[in-house]
Amino acid sequence: MKYSESIEVNLPREQVAALLKDPGNMAGWQKGFVAMEQLTGVPGEAGSTAKLDYAFGKRTMSMTETLVSSDWPDSWVATYEAGGVWNRQENRLVAVSAEVTRWESDCEFQFSGIPMKLMGWLMPGAFRKQTRAYMADFKSFAETGEAVKA
């Protein structure tokens, strides 16, 4: 499954890039985010890996992030793997004007195992909806400085 999403943030590109690149900001815009543990490499550099932990009510989830390429603030590509789901995100930051930045993300999902394949087939919109929600929450966090409510 593949799709693209984008959102305009009312901040200069360099500021948007700095907010996105800093793992300390993740709890401010990713509902459910608990912790990040660097596994290999230098944070923010291509080839590095990290473990990301999330909590959604009584359910917890861990995923491995691999930074495939990093050309900040222009673009970066990362993969995420967790429980039968592999996700690749190609991201770009485009300066619409001196004060507006468009975050573009091309997403690809692959599923393994019968339960996750069924979920991908029956509920493809759920993945796109989650991407839109994270982008909207980032926009709100970036523009107001206020963390999203879980």
C-alpha positions as CSV (number, residue, x, y, z in Angstrom):
1,M,0.0,0.0,0.0
2,K,1.3,3.4,-1.0
3,Y,0.1,7.0,-0.5
4,S,1.3,10.5,-0.1
5,E,0.3,13.2,2.4
6,S,1.4,16.8,3.0
7,I,0.7,19.7,5.3
8,E,1.7,23.4,5.4
9,V,3.3,24.7,8.6
10,N,3.4,28.4,9.2
11,L,7.1,28.5,10.1
12,P,10.3,28.9,8.1
13,R,11.8,25.6,6.7
14,E,14.8,25.7,9.0
15,Q,12.6,26.0,12.1
16,V,10.3,23.1,10.9
17,A,13.4,20.9,10.2
18,A,14.9,21.6,13.7
19,L,11.6,20.7,15.4
20,L,11.2,17.5,13.4
21,K,14.8,16.4,13.8
22,D,14.9,16.8,17.6
23,P,13.7,13.5,19.3
24,G,13.0,15.5,22.4
25,N,10.0,17.0,20.6
26,M,8.4,13.7,19.7
27,A,6.2,13.6,22.8
28,G,4.9,17.0,21.9
29,W,3.3,15.9,18.6
30,Q,3.1,12.1,18.6
31,K,0.3,10.9,20.8
32,G,1.2,7.8,22.7
33,F,5.0,8.3,22.4
34,V,6.8,7.1,25.5
35,A,10.5,6.8,24.7
36,M,13.3,6.5,22.1
37,E,16.4,4.5,22.6
38,Q,19.3,4.9,20.2
39,L,20.5,1.4,19.1
40,T,23.2,2.0,16.6
41,G,25.0,4.9,14.8
42,V,24.8,8.6,15.4
43,P,21.2,10.0,15.9
44,G,20.0,11.8,12.8
45,E,22.7,10.2,10.5
46,A,22.0,7.7,7.7
47,G,22.3,4.1,8.9
48,S,21.4,4.8,12.5
49,T,18.7,2.8,14.2
50,A,16.5,3.5,17.2
51,K,13.8,1.8,19.2
52,L,10.6,3.8,19.6
53,D,8.1,2.9,22.3
54,Y,4.4,3.9,22.3
55,A,1.5,3.3,24.7
56,F,-2.2,3.4,23.5
57,G,-4.4,2.8,26.5
58,K,-3.4,-0.6,27.8
59,R,-1.7,-1.6,24.6
60,T,2.0,-0.9,24.1
61,M,4.0,-1.1,20.9
62,S,7.7,-0.9,20.0
63,M,9.2,-0.4,16.6
64,T,12.6,-0.1,15.1
65,E,13.4,3.0,13.1
66,T,16.2,2.9,10.5
67,L,17.3,6.2,9.0
68,V,18.0,5.2,5.4
69,S,19.1,8.7,4.2
70,S,19.4,12.1,5.7
71,D,19.8,15.3,3.8
72,W,18.4,17.8,6.3
73,P,16.5,20.1,5.9
74,D,15.7,19.0,2.3
75,S,14.8,15.4,2.8
76,W,15.1,12.2,4.8
77,V,14.0,8.6,4.4
78,A,13.3,6.2,7.3
79,T,11.9,2.7,7.7
80,Y,9.8,1.5,10.6
81,E,9.3,-2.1,11.6
82,A,6.9,-3.6,14.2
83,G,4.8,-6.7,14.6
84,G,4.2,-7.7,11.0
85,V,4.3,-4.1,9.5
86,W,7.1,-2.5,7.5
87,N,6.8,1.2,6.7
88,R,9.0,3.4,4.5
89,Q,8.6,7.2,4.6
90,E,10.2,9.5,2.2
91,N,9.9,13.1,3.6
92,R,10.7,16.5,2.1
93,L,10.5,20.0,3.5
94,V,9.6,22.6,0.8
95,A,9.8,26.3,1.4
96,V,6.4,27.6,0.1
97,S,7.5,31.1,1.2
98,A,9.9,32.6,3.8
99,E,7.4,31.8,6.6
100,V,5.5,28.7,5.3
101,T,6.9,25.2,4.9
102,R,5.2,22.2,3.2
103,W,6.0,18.8,4.8
104,E,5.5,16.1,2.1
105,S,5.6,12.4,3.0
106,D,5.4,9.4,0.6
107,C,4.5,6.4,2.6
108,E,4.7,2.7,1.7
109,F,3.4,-0.2,3.9
110,Q,4.1,-3.9,3.6
111,F,2.4,-6.5,5.8
112,S,3.5,-10.0,6.9
113,G,1.5,-12.5,8.8
114,I,-2.2,-13.2,8.2
115,P,-3.5,-10.8,10.9
116,M,-1.6,-7.8,9.6
117,K,-2.3,-8.6,5.9
118,L,-6.0,-8.7,6.8
119,M,-5.8,-5.4,8.6
120,G,-4.0,-3.8,5.7
121,W,-6.6,-5.1,3.3
122,L,-9.7,-4.4,5.4
123,M,-8.6,-1.0,6.9
124,P,-6.1,0.7,4.5
125,G,-7.6,4.1,5.5
126,A,-6.5,3.7,9.1
127,F,-2.9,4.0,8.1
128,R,-3.4,7.2,6.1
129,K,-5.6,8.6,8.8
130,Q,-2.8,8.1,11.4
131,T,-0.3,9.8,9.1
132,R,-2.6,12.8,8.7
133,A,-3.2,12.9,12.4
134,Y,0.5,13.0,13.2
135,M,1.1,15.7,10.6
136,A,-1.7,17.8,11.9
137,D,-0.5,17.3,15.5
138,F,3.0,18.4,14.4
139,K,1.6,21.5,12.8
140,S,-0.2,22.4,15.9
141,F,2.8,21.7,18.2
142,A,5.2,23.7,15.9
143,E,2.9,26.7,15.5
144,T,1.7,27.0,19.1
145,G,4.5,25.3,21.1
146,E,1.9,23.3,23.0
147,A,2.1,19.5,23.2
148,V,-0.9,17.6,21.9
149,K,-3.1,15.9,24.5
150,A,-3.0,12.1,24.5
